[in-house]
């Protein structure tokens, strides 16, 4: 994992509310979409009392949701006109997550309409608190009004 610092974003390739998508759940957990390009996707899970577990740490479910979304954004940045459907995700929790959590993801490759990605989440002190890998099925956008 190189370049894991939580500083200056690079130019955005995907843009809009959540990189061009309306995803109310990401608003609910307080995820901010910062940038996504062919190199990486970067989001910030803002600290919120609603996202805490019984110990006062960021709940694993909120963290996994942020990882899943950021991983898929990294893949979508490679094929912006497509969507991604999670096939599987493996997450590792390395230490309690506290405060704002910065998530960075990279798409390693896309082959036969399957995207393979990796991500890590860091706290404000740049400690890695979680990591994940995932694979996604590339979903081609349907024509407007097409339900099948």
DRENPA-3360 file (N, C-alpha, C; in nm, 2 decimals, always signed):
BEGIN
1 = XXXXXXXX = +0.08/-0.12/+0.00/+0.00/+0.00/+0.00/+0.09/+0.12/+0.00 ~ +0.10/+0.18/-0.11/+0.18/+0.31/-0.11/+0.08/+0.42/-0.12 ~ +0.13/+0.54/-0.09/+0.05/+0.66/-0.10/-0.08/+0.65/-0.02 ~ -0.07/+0.62/+0.11/-0.18/+0.60/+0.19/-0.22/+0.72/+0.27 ~ -0.15/+0.83/+0.24/-0.18/+0.96/+0.32/-0.32/+1.01/+0.29 ~ -0.37/+1.09/+0.38/-0.51/+1.14/+0.36/-0.51/+1.28/+0.32 ~ -0.42/+1.32/+0.23/-0.41/+1.45/+0.19/-0.47/+1.47/+0.05 ~ -0.45/+1.58/-0.01/-0.50/+1.64/-0.14/-0.56/+1.54/-0.24;
9 = XXXXXXXX = -0.69/+1.56/-0.27/-0.75/+1.47/-0.38/-0.69/+1.50/-0.52 ~ -0.70/+1.40/-0.60/-0.66/+1.42/-0.74/-0.79/+1.46/-0.82 ~ -0.77/+1.50/-0.95/-0.89/+1.54/-1.02/-1.00/+1.43/-1.03 ~ -1.12/+1.47/-1.02/-1.23/+1.37/-1.02/-1.27/+1.33/-1.16 ~ -1.28/+1.20/-1.18/-1.34/+1.15/-1.31/-1.49/+1.13/-1.30 ~ -1.53/+1.07/-1.19/-1.67/+1.05/-1.16/-1.71/+1.17/-1.07 ~ -1.82/+1.23/-1.09/-1.86/+1.35/-1.01/-2.01/+1.34/-0.98 ~ -2.05/+1.43/-0.89/-2.19/+1.43/-0.85/-2.21/+1.39/-0.71;
17 = XXXXXXXX = -2.33/+1.38/-0.67/-2.36/+1.35/-0.53/-2.28/+1.24/-0.47 ~ -2.29/+1.12/-0.53/-2.20/+1.01/-0.49/-2.14/+0.96/-0.62 ~ -2.05/+1.03/-0.68/-1.99/+1.00/-0.80/-2.09/+0.98/-0.91 ~ -2.19/+1.06/-0.92/-2.29/+1.05/-1.02/-2.42/+0.97/-0.99 ~ -2.42/+0.92/-0.87/-2.53/+0.83/-0.83/-2.60/+0.89/-0.71 ~ -2.73/+0.87/-0.70/-2.81/+0.91/-0.58/-2.83/+0.78/-0.50 ~ -2.76/+0.78/-0.38/-2.76/+0.67/-0.29/-2.80/+0.72/-0.15 ~ -2.93/+0.72/-0.11/-2.97/+0.77/+0.02/-2.90/+0.71/+0.13;
25 = XXXXXXXX = -2.87/+0.58/+0.13/-2.80/+0.51/+0.24/-2.67/+0.57/+0.27 ~ -2.59/+0.61/+0.17/-2.46/+0.67/+0.19/-2.48/+0.81/+0.27 ~ -2.59/+0.88/+0.23/-2.62/+1.00/+0.31/-2.65/+0.97/+0.45 ~ -2.72/+0.86/+0.48/-2.76/+0.82/+0.61/-2.64/+0.79/+0.70 ~ -2.54/+0.73/+0.65/-2.42/+0.70/+0.73/-2.32/+0.81/+0.73 ~ -2.35/+0.92/+0.65/-2.26/+1.03/+0.65/-2.14/+1.01/+0.56 ~ -2.14/+0.93/+0.46/-2.03/+0.91/+0.37/-2.02/+1.03/+0.27 ~ -1.90/+1.08/+0.26/-1.87/+1.19/+0.16/-1.79/+1.13/+0.05;
33 = XXXXXXXX = -1.83/+1.15/-0.07/-1.76/+1.11/-0.19/-1.66/+1.22/-0.23 ~ -1.53/+1.20/-0.22/-1.43/+1.30/-0.24/-1.38/+1.30/-0.38 ~ -1.33/+1.19/-0.43/-1.29/+1.18/-0.57/-1.28/+1.04/-0.61 ~ -1.29/+1.02/-0.74/-1.27/+0.89/-0.81/-1.21/+0.91/-0.95 ~ -1.11/+0.84/-0.97/-1.05/+0.84/-1.11/-0.99/+0.71/-1.14 ~ -0.92/+0.69/-1.25/-0.87/+0.56/-1.28/-0.77/+0.50/-1.18 ~ -0.71/+0.59/-1.10/-0.61/+0.54/-1.00/-0.67/+0.50/-0.87 ~ -0.77/+0.58/-0.82/-0.83/+0.54/-0.69/-0.97/+0.61/-0.67;
41 = XXXXXXXX = -1.04/+0.56/-0.57/-1.16/+0.63/-0.52/-1.13/+0.66/-0.38 ~ -1.18/+0.78/-0.33/-1.15/+0.83/-0.20/-1.28/+0.88/-0.14 ~ -1.31/+0.83/-0.02/-1.43/+0.88/+0.05/-1.40/+0.90/+0.20 ~ -1.49/+0.97/+0.26/-1.47/+1.00/+0.41/-1.60/+0.96/+0.48 ~ -1.59/+0.87/+0.57/-1.70/+0.84/+0.66/-1.69/+0.93/+0.78 ~ -1.78/+1.03/+0.78/-1.78/+1.13/+0.89/-1.83/+1.07/+1.02 ~ -1.76/+1.11/+1.13/-1.80/+1.06/+1.26/-1.94/+1.10/+1.29 ~ -2.02/+1.01/+1.34/-2.16/+1.04/+1.37/-2.19/+0.94/+1.49;
49 = XXXXXXXX = -2.26/+1.00/+1.58/-2.30/+0.92/+1.70/-2.39/+0.80/+1.65 ~ -2.47/+0.82/+1.54/-2.56/+0.72/+1.49/-2.48/+0.60/+1.44 ~ -2.35/+0.61/+1.41/-2.27/+0.51/+1.35/-2.18/+0.43/+1.45 ~ -2.21/+0.45/+1.58/-2.12/+0.40/+1.68/-2.18/+0.26/+1.73 ~ -2.09/+0.18/+1.78/-2.13/+0.05/+1.84/-2.14/+0.08/+1.99 ~ -2.16/-0.02/+2.07/-2.18/-0.01/+2.22/-2.05/+0.04/+2.29 ~ -1.94/+0.03/+2.23/-1.81/+0.08/+2.29/-1.78/+0.22/+2.25 ~ -1.85/+0.28/+2.16/-1.83/+0.41/+2.11/-1.73/+0.42/+1.99;
57 = XXXXXXXX = -1.70/+0.30/+1.93/-1.62/+0.30/+1.81/-1.72/+0.30/+1.69 ~ -1.66/+0.33/+1.57/-1.74/+0.32/+1.45/-1.79/+0.17/+1.43 ~ -1.92/+0.16/+1.41/-1.98/+0.02/+1.40/-1.92/-0.04/+1.27 ~ -1.89/-0.17/+1.28/-1.84/-0.25/+1.17/-1.92/-0.24/+1.05 ~ -2.06/-0.24/+1.07/-2.15/-0.24/+0.95/-2.14/-0.11/+0.87 ~ -2.12/+0.00/+0.94/-2.10/+0.13/+0.88/-1.97/+0.13/+0.80 ~ -1.87/+0.08/+0.86/-1.74/+0.07/+0.80/-1.74/-0.02/+0.68 ~ -1.80/-0.13/+0.69/-1.81/-0.22/+0.57/-1.89/-0.16/+0.46;
65 = XXXXXXXX = -2.00/-0.08/+0.49/-2.07/-0.02/+0.39/-1.99/+0.09/+0.32 ~ -1.91/+0.16/+0.39/-1.82/+0.26/+0.33/-1.71/+0.19/+0.24 ~ -1.66/+0.08/+0.29/-1.56/+0.01/+0.21/-1.62/-0.04/+0.08 ~ -1.74/-0.11/+0.09/-1.81/-0.16/-0.03/-1.83/-0.06/-0.13 ~ -1.89/+0.06/-0.09/-1.92/+0.17/-0.18/-1.79/+0.22/-0.25 ~ -1.69/+0.24/-0.17/-1.56/+0.30/-0.22/-1.50/+0.20/-0.31 ~ -1.50/+0.07/-0.28/-1.44/-0.03/-0.37/-1.52/-0.03/-0.51 ~ -1.65/-0.02/-0.50/-1.73/-0.02/-0.63/-1.70/+0.11/-0.70;
73 = XXXXXXXX = -1.68/+0.22/-0.64/-1.65/+0.35/-0.70/-1.52/+0.34/-0.78 ~ -1.42/+0.27/-0.72/-1.29/+0.25/-0.79/-1.31/+0.18/-0.92 ~ -1.39/+0.07/-0.92/-1.42/+0.00/-1.04/-1.50/+0.08/-1.14 ~ -1.60/+0.15/-1.09/-1.68/+0.23/-1.18/-1.60/+0.34/-1.25 ~ -1.50/+0.39/-1.18/-1.42/+0.50/-1.24/-1.34/+0.44/-1.36 ~ -1.32/+0.31/-1.37/-1.26/+0.25/-1.49/-1.36/+0.24/-1.61 ~ -1.49/+0.23/-1.57/-1.60/+0.21/-1.67/-1.71/+0.30/-1.63 ~ -1.70/+0.43/-1.64/-1.80/+0.52/-1.58/-1.94/+0.50/-1.62;
81 = XXXXXXXX = -1.97/+0.45/-1.74/-2.10/+0.43/-1.79/-2.17/+0.30/-1.74 ~ -2.10/+0.23/-1.65/-2.15/+0.11/-1.60/-2.17/+0.11/-1.45 ~ -2.25/+0.02/-1.40/-2.26/+0.00/-1.25/-2.19/-0.12/-1.21 ~ -2.19/-0.14/-1.08/-2.12/-0.26/-1.02/-2.21/-0.33/-0.92 ~ -2.21/-0.46/-0.92/-2.29/-0.54/-0.83/-2.19/-0.62/-0.75 ~ -2.19/-0.61/-0.62/-2.10/-0.68/-0.54/-2.12/-0.83/-0.55 ~ -2.01/-0.91/-0.58/-2.02/-1.05/-0.58/-1.98/-1.10/-0.44 ~ -1.86/-1.05/-0.39/-1.82/-1.09/-0.26/-1.72/-0.98/-0.21;
89 = XXXXXXXX = -1.72/-0.97/-0.08/-1.63/-0.88/-0.01/-1.57/-0.94/+0.11 ~ -1.44/-0.93/+0.13/-1.37/-0.98/+0.25/-1.32/-0.86/+0.32 ~ -1.35/-0.85/+0.45/-1.30/-0.73/+0.53/-1.22/-0.78/+0.65 ~ -1.13/-0.70/+0.69/-1.04/-0.73/+0.80/-1.04/-0.61/+0.89 ~ -1.08/-0.62/+1.02/-1.08/-0.51/+1.11/-0.95/-0.52/+1.19 ~ -0.87/-0.42/+1.18/-0.73/-0.42/+1.24/-0.73/-0.35/+1.38 ~ -0.81/-0.25/+1.40/-0.82/-0.18/+1.53/-0.95/-0.10/+1.53 ~ -0.98/-0.06/+1.65/-1.11/+0.02/+1.66/-1.10/+0.15/+1.58;
97 = XXXXXXXX = -1.21/+0.18/+1.51/-1.22/+0.30/+1.43/-1.28/+0.41/+1.50 ~ -1.22/+0.52/+1.51/-1.27/+0.64/+1.59/-1.25/+0.76/+1.50 ~ -1.35/+0.85/+1.51/-1.34/+0.98/+1.44/-1.38/+0.96/+1.29 ~ -1.34/+1.06/+1.21/-1.36/+1.05/+1.07/-1.27/+0.94/+1.01 ~ -1.33/+0.86/+0.92/-1.25/+0.75/+0.86/-1.24/+0.78/+0.71 ~ -1.11/+0.77/+0.67/-1.08/+0.80/+0.53/-1.06/+0.66/+0.46 ~ -1.13/+0.65/+0.35/-1.13/+0.52/+0.27/-1.08/+0.54/+0.13 ~ -0.98/+0.46/+0.10/-0.92/+0.47/-0.04/-0.93/+0.33/-0.10;
105 = XXXXXXXX = -0.96/+0.32/-0.23/-0.98/+0.20/-0.30/-0.91/+0.20/-0.43 ~ -0.86/+0.09/-0.48/-0.80/+0.08/-0.61/-0.87/-0.04/-0.68 ~ -0.89/-0.03/-0.81/-0.93/-0.14/-0.89/-0.81/-0.20/-0.95 ~ -0.79/-0.33/-0.92/-0.66/-0.40/-0.96/-0.67/-0.44/-1.11 ~ -0.79/-0.49/-1.15/-0.81/-0.52/-1.29/-0.96/-0.55/-1.31 ~ -1.00/-0.55/-1.44/-1.13/-0.59/-1.48/-1.11/-0.69/-1.59 ~ -1.17/-0.81/-1.57/-1.15/-0.92/-1.67/-1.29/-0.99/-1.68 ~ -1.33/-1.01/-1.80/-1.46/-1.09/-1.82/-1.57/-1.03/-1.74;
113 = XXXXXXXX = -1.58/-0.90/-1.74/-1.69/-0.82/-1.67/-1.69/-0.85/-1.52 ~ -1.57/-0.88/-1.46/-1.56/-0.89/-1.32/-1.44/-0.80/-1.28 ~ -1.47/-0.71/-1.18/-1.37/-0.61/-1.13/-1.32/-0.66/-1.00 ~ -1.19/-0.66/-0.98/-1.12/-0.70/-0.86/-1.06/-0.58/-0.80 ~ -1.09/-0.55/-0.67/-1.05/-0.43/-0.60/-1.00/-0.45/-0.46 ~ -0.92/-0.35/-0.41/-0.88/-0.36/-0.27/-0.89/-0.22/-0.21 ~ -0.91/-0.21/-0.08/-0.93/-0.08/-0.01/-0.87/-0.09/+0.13 ~ -0.85/+0.02/+0.19/-0.82/+0.03/+0.33/-0.88/+0.16/+0.38;
121 = XXXXXXXX = -0.91/+0.15/+0.51/-0.97/+0.27/+0.59/-0.87/+0.31/+0.69 ~ -0.85/+0.44/+0.70/-0.76/+0.50/+0.80/-0.83/+0.60/+0.89 ~ -0.78/+0.61/+1.01/-0.83/+0.72/+1.10/-0.75/+0.85/+1.07 ~ -0.78/+0.95/+1.15/-0.72/+1.08/+1.13/-0.57/+1.08/+1.15 ~ -0.52/+0.98/+1.23/-0.38/+0.97/+1.25/-0.31/+0.88/+1.15 ~ -0.38/+0.85/+1.04/-0.34/+0.76/+0.93/-0.31/+0.62/+0.97 ~ -0.37/+0.57/+1.08/-0.36/+0.43/+1.12/-0.46/+0.35/+1.03 ~ -0.42/+0.24/+0.98/-0.51/+0.16/+0.90/-0.60/+0.09/+1.01;
129 = XXXXXXXX = -0.73/+0.11/+1.00/-0.82/+0.04/+1.09/-0.89/-0.07/+1.03 ~ -0.90/-0.08/+0.90/-0.97/-0.19/+0.83/-0.92/-0.19/+0.69 ~ -0.93/-0.31/+0.63/-0.90/-0.33/+0.49/-1.00/-0.43/+0.43 ~ -1.01/-0.43/+0.30/-1.10/-0.51/+0.23/-1.06/-0.54/+0.09 ~ -1.10/-0.65/+0.04/-1.09/-0.69/-0.11/-1.23/-0.72/-0.15 ~ -1.26/-0.70/-0.28/-1.39/-0.74/-0.33/-1.39/-0.76/-0.48 ~ -1.49/-0.84/-0.52/-1.51/-0.85/-0.67/-1.65/-0.81/-0.70 ~ -1.66/-0.75/-0.82/-1.79/-0.69/-0.86/-1.82/-0.74/-1.00;
137 = XXXXXXXX = -1.95/-0.76/-1.03/-2.00/-0.79/-1.17/-2.02/-0.65/-1.23 ~ -1.97/-0.63/-1.35/-1.99/-0.51/-1.42/-2.14/-0.52/-1.47 ~ -2.22/-0.42/-1.44/-2.36/-0.41/-1.48/-2.37/-0.30/-1.59 ~ -2.40/-0.34/-1.71/-2.41/-0.24/-1.81/-2.55/-0.16/-1.79 ~ -2.54/-0.03/-1.81/-2.67/+0.05/-1.79/-2.77/+0.01/-1.90 ~ -2.89/+0.01/-1.86/-3.00/-0.02/-1.95/-3.05/+0.11/-2.01 ~ -3.12/+0.09/-2.12/-3.18/+0.21/-2.19/-3.28/+0.27/-2.10 ~ -3.30/+0.40/-2.10/-3.40/+0.46/-2.01/-3.54/+0.40/-2.04;
145 = XXXX = -3.61/+0.36/-1.93/-3.74/+0.30/-1.94/-3.74/+0.15/-1.96 ~ -3.62/+0.09/-1.99/-3.61/-0.05/-2.00/-3.60/-0.12/-1.87 ~ -3.70/-0.20/-1.84/-3.71/-0.26/-1.70/-3.64/-0.40/-1.70 ~ -3.61/-0.46/-1.82/-3.55/-0.59/-1.82/-3.41/-0.59/-1.88;
% end
